[in-house]
Amino acid sequence: MSESYADRLSRIRQEMGLNRTEFAEFLGLPYRTYQDIDSGKVKRPQKDTREQIDKALGARAEGETEEEWDGQLTAFLDILGAYLWALPASTRSAIIHEMIRDLAIRSQA
């Protein structure tokens, strides 16, 4: 079963070691808005709210939204994101940097 949006945000928040108030501030959202998402009261936040969250988490390029992406690309990025978040925090950054470097090299070829 795939992870819900609220579960994903809760997991990320916990991995970052932030409480709900700190995480809402990090995301640039009012606490009440984040609380409604975290509790599951809001299952799918409005587009502007999702974009704000994605921007804060660096999950999407600025100006792009999930609806504009090809379904297969979105599925791939969701799997990749889950893989990266499952890595120990101590190695995650190094692996992400290595992947970015590899992509930059390949894009120049």
C-alpha positions as CSV (number, residue, x, y, z in Angstrom):
1,M,0.0,0.0,0.0
2,S,1.4,3.4,-0.9
3,E,2.0,6.1,1.7
4,S,-0.6,8.8,2.1
5,Y,0.3,12.4,1.6
6,A,-0.2,13.0,5.4
7,D,1.8,10.0,6.3
8,R,4.6,11.1,4.0
9,L,4.8,14.6,5.5
10,S,4.6,13.1,9.0
11,R,7.5,10.7,8.2
12,I,9.6,13.6,6.8
13,R,8.8,15.8,9.8
14,Q,9.9,13.0,12.2
15,E,13.1,12.4,10.2
16,M,13.9,16.1,10.4
17,G,13.3,15.9,14.2
18,L,10.7,18.7,14.2
19,N,7.5,19.1,16.1
20,R,4.3,20.0,14.2
21,T,4.7,23.7,14.9
22,E,8.3,23.8,13.7
23,F,7.5,21.8,10.6
24,A,4.6,24.1,9.7
25,E,6.9,27.0,10.1
26,F,9.5,25.3,8.0
27,L,6.9,24.6,5.2
28,G,5.8,28.2,5.4
29,L,2.2,27.2,6.3
30,P,-0.1,28.3,9.1
31,Y,-0.1,25.7,11.9
32,R,-3.8,25.1,11.4
33,T,-3.3,24.3,7.7
34,Y,-0.6,21.8,8.5
35,Q,-2.5,20.3,11.4
36,D,-5.5,19.7,9.0
37,I,-3.2,17.9,6.6
38,D,-1.4,15.9,9.3
39,S,-4.5,14.8,11.0
40,G,-6.0,13.6,7.6
41,K,-8.8,16.1,7.8
42,V,-7.6,17.4,4.5
43,K,-6.7,14.4,2.3
44,R,-5.5,16.4,-0.7
45,P,-4.4,20.0,-0.1
46,Q,-5.1,22.7,-2.5
47,K,-2.7,23.1,-5.4
48,D,-1.1,26.3,-3.9
49,T,-0.5,24.5,-0.6
50,R,1.0,21.5,-2.2
51,E,3.3,23.7,-4.3
52,Q,4.3,25.5,-1.1
53,I,5.1,22.2,0.6
54,D,7.0,20.8,-2.4
55,K,9.0,24.0,-2.7
56,A,10.0,23.9,1.0
57,L,10.9,20.3,0.7
58,G,12.7,20.7,-2.6
59,A,10.6,17.9,-4.1
60,R,9.6,19.7,-7.3
61,A,11.2,22.3,-9.5
62,E,9.8,25.7,-9.0
63,G,6.8,26.3,-11.3
64,E,6.1,22.6,-11.9
65,T,3.2,20.7,-10.4
66,E,2.5,17.0,-10.3
67,E,-0.5,17.4,-12.6
68,E,1.9,18.7,-15.4
69,W,4.1,15.7,-15.2
70,D,3.8,12.5,-17.1
71,G,2.3,9.7,-14.9
72,Q,5.3,7.4,-15.3
73,L,7.7,10.2,-14.4
74,T,5.7,11.0,-11.3
75,A,5.6,7.3,-10.3
76,F,9.4,7.0,-10.8
77,L,10.1,10.1,-8.7
78,D,7.8,8.9,-5.9
79,I,9.7,5.6,-5.8
80,L,13.1,7.4,-6.0
81,G,12.0,9.8,-3.2
82,A,10.9,6.8,-1.0
83,Y,14.2,5.1,-1.6
84,L,16.2,8.2,-0.7
85,W,14.2,8.9,2.5
86,A,14.7,5.2,3.5
87,L,18.4,5.7,3.5
88,P,20.2,6.6,6.7
89,A,20.4,10.4,7.0
90,S,24.2,10.1,7.3
91,T,24.5,8.8,3.8
92,R,21.5,10.3,2.1
93,S,23.1,13.6,1.3
94,A,26.2,12.0,-0.3
95,I,24.1,9.8,-2.5
96,I,21.9,12.7,-3.6
97,H,25.0,14.8,-4.5
98,E,26.5,11.8,-6.4
99,M,23.2,11.4,-8.4
100,I,23.1,15.1,-9.2
101,R,26.7,15.1,-10.4
102,D,26.0,12.0,-12.6
103,L,22.9,13.7,-14.1
104,A,24.9,16.8,-14.8
105,I,27.6,14.8,-16.5
106,R,25.1,12.9,-18.6
107,S,23.2,16.0,-19.6
108,Q,26.5,17.5,-21.0
109,A,27.2,14.4,-23.1
